[in-house]
Amino acid sequence: MRKLNNAGLSLKSLMVIGLIGWSVSIQAQTYDVSHGQVYFGHEPLKYADAHSFVDLGRGYAKDRDNVYLNGRILEYVDPATFRLKDRATTHFRETRDMYDHGQGRHGYYKSQFNVYYGDKKIDASASSFQEVGGGYAKDAFNVFYHGKKLDASATSFKLMEGGYAKDAFNVYYFGKKVKGASAATFKYTGDGYAKDAFNDYYKGRKLE
C-alpha cells in the first residue's frame, strides 16, 4: 500500500509541477508590435489593431476594439472603459452579463467568399463584412449580433458602451431592441445606466 500511495503522490506532484510550468510559460509570454502586426509570444493576434494597441501588463492588453488576456479576446468587455485596477470587477460583471444573455464564446471568421460565426456560416457579404465589436458585426446590408441577423440599419449602426448599440432609428442592448428608446438622444452614462431625452434606462430596461 505504501508503494501505491507513493506512486499516487508522485503522480500528483508531477501534475502540479506541470500546471505550474504551464502557468509560468503563459505568463512569460509578452505582447509585441512589429511591422503593423501584434504578437503574443510568437503567435500573431489576427484581429488586433496595432496602431491603438496597449500592453496593460499581467497578460492584459487592449486596442480600440477589444480587451485581451494572454492573447485571447475577452468578449463583452468594453476597451473604452476597461482599467486594469478594476479588472476583477469588470471581468466578473461582463462575464455574468454574457451568461445572463445566453451567449457562448465564439467569434467571426471571414474567408474569401464566406463569413462564419463559430462553425456556422452566416448570410453575410464577405467583401463588405466587418466586426464592429462587442459581438456585433455588419456588412453593406445587414447587422449581426453573435451571428444572428438584426433588424437594424447597417449604414448608420454604431457600437456604444456597456453593451449598447444604436442605428438611426433604434437602440439595442446585447442584441435586443430597447423599446421606446430615442436613438437620436440616447447616451450611455456608465455602470449599465443610459438615458435619452425622455427616460432613464438600466441594462436595457426603462426605469419608472
Beta strands, then each sheet from edge to edge (+ up, - down):
strand 1: 31-34
strand 2: 37-40
strand 3: 43-44
strand 4: 54-57
strand 5: 60-62
strand 6: 67-69
strand 7: 72-73
strand 8: 108-110
strand 9: 115-117
strand 10: 120-122
strand 11: 130-133
strand 12: 136-138
strand 13: 143-145
strand 14: 148-150
strand 15: 158-159
strand 16: 164-166
strand 17: 171-173
strand 18: 176-177
strand 19: 187-190
strand 20: 193-195
strand 21: 200-202
strand 22: 205-206
sheet 1: 1+ 2- 3+
sheet 2: 4+ 5- 6+ 7-
sheet 3: 8+ 9- 10+
sheet 4: 11+ 12- 13+ 14-
sheet 5: 15+ 16- 17+ 18-
sheet 6: 19+ 20- 21+ 22-
end
